[in-house]
Amino acid sequence: MTEPTETTDPNYDGAFDAIVVGAGLAGSAAAITMAREGLDVIAIERGSSPGAKNVFGGVLYTPTLRELVDVDDAPLERYVAEKRFSMLTPEDETAVSMRPGAWHEEPHNDSYTVLRGEFDEWLAEQAVEDGTVLVTETTVTDLLRDERGTIVGVDTDRPNGELRAPIVVLAEGANSLVTERADLKETADRSDVAVAVKEVLEFPDTEGAIEQRFRLTDEAGVSYHYFGEGAVGDAFGGGFLYTNEDTVSVGIAYRISDAVDRQPKPEETLNAFKSHPAVAPLVRNGRTVEYTAKTIPEGGPDAIPDLVHDGAVVVGDAAGLVLNNGVHLEGTNMAIESGYHAGRAVAEAIEAGRVDAAALSSYPEHLEGSFVVRNLERYGWLMERAIEDRDLLFADLPRAIADAGEEYFRIDRDPKAVHAENAKERVLETVGGWTGAAKLAWRYRKVVS
């Protein structure tokens, strides 16, 4: 495998067609796409290596990635063979689990757990093999503009660190300080951003712990998502657990506004989640080998900034391209898709000899026609509505469903019909009777329609 091309003191001013700020999924996808179109590309990464600064749950979705690289050579951990969605009260779990047989067959629904430090470094190496120059441990501090206001390069924290090129691809992630400082996007409201904390746990004293605890064989893995008071207390968010090859990723994510007011200590919230009766057996005797935190954009389609500017494009998390509606939790595929379309648009613009926003317009046009924007628009309403109904959805209803389940399967000397009626009444009482149930179903009909 080719080692990334790095330099201690870059002096490449004017030598490249495109500068990529950030060597994460979106940045590397853009770099690969542009390099294969014959462009001279340089990627600038602030971490010691690509992925060193990235935090991820996480599941990687690979349909577009397969168009760019040989996924079979990638450092994948496990394919996702089971999805589980659990509603937690402080003591109870009510879960729906799916294990389709087709997910055991290649390409495994294009869903794999990965560790971003390893995967991002590998993907950046693919960009290097295609001709991209990679510079690490370098922070872009600002964008350069000419007298007309067109972006013409970047300034870095290196001595004599100005670097000019016709196009800048901004792939700096959710913490997009350069993009914001340049007034290419507004600072997100804290109600549109989540804070996530995650631990990676290993089980050195328990051989086969992953396979035994999650009923797995070979390279199969699981993706578990948790909601309700038992996951994140009074906050709006949830918990997650993913199996890697020989470790488990466990974490929580909830709105920063709640981290300030309702649930102020994410580390304590994570510890409480790990101690929940439904989670504790899965992580018992685990030793923490990694602890990380990050922010996640959750503003939906209304929070997507202008994606093209004179001399620049914005991709991935920096563009707010994350889908989190409780059922679908996606961002990796959106990042890669946006980097791919941005890279193609840049190559077309360079060939045409123009770098203005109009010349780059095929990027947002193709992205709007792709699954990325269409999915965000389809579910954009859901987050706002769920926040309005947060007490019902994350506290009252999980309790009612847990109580109803306990009642429905109760074993005593009463007829089953009595328990069924009691269980039904427990849920109906919570949602406001049959009328309330009908209104709730209508209110959330778009989830399945």
MOVENNOR-V403081 format. One line per field, one symbol per residue. ss: DSSP state (H for helix, E for strand, C for the rest). burial: I if it has 9 or more other ideal C-beta (glycine too) atoms within 8 Angstrom, else O. A space follows every 50 residues. Layout:
# MOVENNOR-V403081
ss=???
burial=???
This chain:
# MOVENNOR-V403081
ss=CCCCCCCCCCCCCCCEEEEEECCCHHHHHHHHHHHHCCCCEEEECCCCCC CCCCCCCCEEECCCHHHHCCHHHCCCCEEEEEEEEEEECCCCEEEEEECC HHHHCCCHHHEEECCHHHHHHHHHHHHHHCCCEEECCCCEEEEEECCCCC EEEEEECCCCCCEEEEEEEECCCCCCHHHHHCCCCCCCCHHHEEEEEEEE EECCCCCCHHHHHHCCCCCEEEEEEEECHHHHCCCCEEEEEEECCCEEEE EEEEEHHHHHCCCCCHHHHHHHHHCCHHHHHHHCCCEEEEEEEEEEECCC HHHCCCCEECCEEECHHHHCCCEECCCCEECHHHHHHHHHHHHHHHHHHH HHCCCCCHHHCHHHHHHHHCHHHHHHHHHHHHHHHHHHCHHHHHHHHHHH HHHHHHHHCCCCCCCHHHHHHHHHHHHHHHHCHHHHHHHHHHHCHHHCC
burial=OOOIOOOOOIOIOOOIIIIIIIIIIIIIIIIIIIIOIOIIIIIIIIIOII IOOIOIIIIIIIOIIIOIIOIOOIOIIIIIIIIIIIIIIOOIIIIOOOOO OOIOOOOIIIIIIIIIIIIIIIIIIIIIOIOIIIIIOIOIIIIIIOOOOI IIIIIIOOOOIIIOIOIIIIIIIIOIOIIIOIOIIOOIOIOIIIIIIIII IIIOOOOOIIIOOIOIOOOIIIIIIIIIIIIIIOIIIIIIIIIIOOIIII IIIIIIOIIOOOIOOIOOIIOIIIOIOIIIOIIOOIOOOOOOIIIIIIII OOIIIOIIIIIIIIIIIIIIIIIIIIOIIIIIIIIIIIIIIIIIIIIIII OOOOIIIOIIIIIIOIIOOIOIIIIIOOIIOIIOIIOOIIOIIIIOIIII IIIIIIIIOOOOOOOOOOIIOIIIOIIIOIIIOOOIIOIIOOOIOIIOO
